[in-house]
Amino acid sequence: MPTYHIRYMLTHYQSIWKSEGRVCNFNQGPVHQLPVDFVVAEFPPSAERYMWTYATCGMSDSTNPAPIELHLFSSLQSELHVELLTAIAHYHHTQTPLGLGDTVNCGRPWLPGSTCTHGLISLPYLDGPPLEQPPGSAVRCLWLLPITRAEVEFKKAYGIEALEARLEDAQVDYLAVARPS
């Protein structure tokens, strides 16, 4: 049975996304180094949301001074999203704590054929503060936005605000697997 924190996060996500999440586990690699009840929840498209949503539950534990959970959106259902979020949670938990504005190297394209090989940890702009800050919790729920290597370099040169403004001005389709940089 999942811990209180995992159940709380699942309930929080379900209340925001108005959909029942399915718990997914990725059981390869050093997952034993993650918090014991770590899972990724998969939320299917719904009448209100036309995309798949994947979200970590238990990415941070009491050892993380600024606990976060991450979610990503996709036009495709894929176990690769579960693998990616599990790998990022492992890095966060065993290497360097991640936070708002950080970028991560996915180690591969986000999905086959994608130009996005990195992720930007951003505010949850599509769902806003109700998702970002669960009531009565220190956890911060942030968006993992797939980005290209060139966009990482742009962020390094000009900052996260400039990158986000550029992405917004270009009306980037963040669900497009092979979107241009």
C-alpha positions in Angstrom: 0.0 0.0 0.0 1.4 3.4 -0.9 2.5 5.8 1.8 0.4 8.8 2.9 2.6 11.1 0.7 2.1 9.0 -2.4 -1.7 8.8 -1.9 -1.8 12.6 -1.1 0.0 13.4 -4.4 -2.2 11.1 -6.4 -5.3 12.7 -4.9 -3.8 16.2 -5.6 -3.1 15.4 -9.2 -6.5 13.8 -9.7 -8.3 16.9 -8.3 -6.4 19.2 -10.7 -6.5 17.0 -13.8 -10.0 15.6 -13.2 -8.8 12.1 -14.2 -8.0 8.9 -12.5 -4.3 8.2 -12.6 -2.7 4.8 -13.1 0.4 4.0 -11.1 3.4 3.0 -13.2 6.7 1.6 -12.0 10.0 1.4 -13.9 11.9 -1.5 -12.5 15.3 -1.3 -14.3 18.5 0.2 -13.1 19.2 1.5 -9.6 15.6 2.2 -8.7 16.2 0.7 -5.2 18.0 4.0 -4.5 14.8 6.0 -4.9 12.4 6.7 -2.0 10.7 3.3 -1.2 7.3 4.2 -2.6 8.3 6.2 -5.6 6.0 5.8 -8.6 5.0 7.7 -11.7 1.3 8.3 -12.3 -0.1 8.2 -15.8 -3.2 10.3 -16.6 -5.0 9.6 -19.9 -6.5 12.3 -22.1 -10.0 13.5 -21.0 -12.7 15.8 -22.2 -10.9 18.8 -20.6 -7.3 17.6 -21.5 -6.3 16.3 -24.9 -2.9 15.0 -23.8 -1.3 12.3 -21.7 0.1 13.5 -18.4 2.9 11.8 -16.4 3.7 12.9 -12.8 6.1 11.7 -10.2 4.9 10.8 -6.7 7.5 10.5 -4.1 10.4 12.1 -6.0 11.5 13.9 -2.9 11.5 12.7 0.6 12.4 14.3 4.0 16.1 14.4 3.0 15.4 17.0 0.3 15.4 20.6 1.6 13.2 21.8 -1.2 11.0 18.9 -2.2 9.6 18.8 -5.8 7.5 16.6 -8.0 7.6 16.8 -11.8 5.1 16.3 -14.5 5.3 16.2 -18.3 2.7 16.3 -21.0 2.7 14.2 -24.2 0.5 13.6 -27.2 1.6 9.9 -26.9 1.2 7.3 -24.3 4.7 5.8 -23.7 6.6 3.9 -21.1 9.5 6.1 -22.1 7.9 8.9 -20.0 7.9 6.7 -16.9 11.6 5.8 -17.6 12.6 9.5 -18.1 10.8 10.7 -14.9 12.3 7.8 -12.9 15.8 8.6 -14.1 15.4 12.3 -13.3 14.0 11.4 -9.9 17.0 9.2 -9.3 19.4 12.0 -10.3 17.6 14.4 -8.0 17.6 12.0 -5.1 21.2 10.6 -5.4 23.2 13.3 -7.2 22.1 16.9 -7.3 18.8 18.3 -6.0 16.9 19.9 -8.8 14.6 23.0 -8.8 12.9 25.6 -10.8 15.0 26.8 -13.7 17.3 23.8 -13.8 17.8 21.8 -17.0 18.4 18.1 -17.3 20.0 16.1 -20.0 17.6 13.2 -20.9 20.5 11.2 -22.4 18.4 10.5 -25.4 15.6 12.2 -27.4 12.5 12.8 -25.3 10.7 10.4 -27.7 12.0 8.7 -30.8 12.4 11.3 -33.6 12.4 14.2 -31.2 14.7 17.2 -31.4 14.3 17.6 -27.6 17.0 15.9 -25.7 16.8 18.0 -22.5 14.2 19.1 -20.0 13.6 22.5 -18.5 12.1 22.5 -15.0 9.5 25.3 -15.2 6.4 26.6 -13.5 3.3 24.7 -14.2 1.9 27.4 -16.5 -1.0 25.3 -17.8 -2.4 24.6 -14.3 -1.0 27.4 -12.2 -0.7 27.8 -8.5 -3.4 25.2 -7.6 -1.1 22.5 -9.0 2.2 24.0 -8.0 1.5 24.2 -4.3 -0.6 21.3 -2.8 -2.5 22.6 0.2 -0.6 21.9 3.5 2.5 20.6 1.8 6.0 21.8 1.3 6.2 20.0 -2.0 6.4 22.1 -5.2 4.9 20.5 -8.4 6.8 21.7 -11.4 6.6 21.1 -15.2 9.3 19.2 -17.1 9.2 20.8 -20.5 11.2 19.0 -23.2 13.6 21.4 -24.9 16.4 21.2 -27.5 20.2 21.6 -26.9 20.1 25.0 -28.6 17.4 26.1 -26.2 19.5 25.0 -23.2 22.4 27.1 -24.6 20.0 30.1 -25.1 18.9 29.7 -21.4 22.5 29.7 -20.3 23.2 32.8 -22.2 20.1 34.8 -21.5 18.3 33.2 -18.6 15.1 31.2 -18.0 12.8 34.2 -18.4 14.2 35.0 -21.9 13.9 31.4 -23.0 10.3 31.1 -21.7 9.4 34.3 -23.4 11.0 33.1 -26.7 9.1 29.8 -26.5 5.9 31.7 -25.8 6.4 34.2 -28.6 7.1 31.4 -31.0 3.9 29.6 -29.8 5.9 26.4 -29.4 3.8 23.3 -29.5 5.3 21.5 -26.5 3.5 18.3 -27.5 5.1 18.1 -30.9 7.6 15.3 -30.9 9.7 16.7 -33.8 9.2 20.4 -33.2 11.9 22.7 -34.5 14.2 24.5 -32.0 
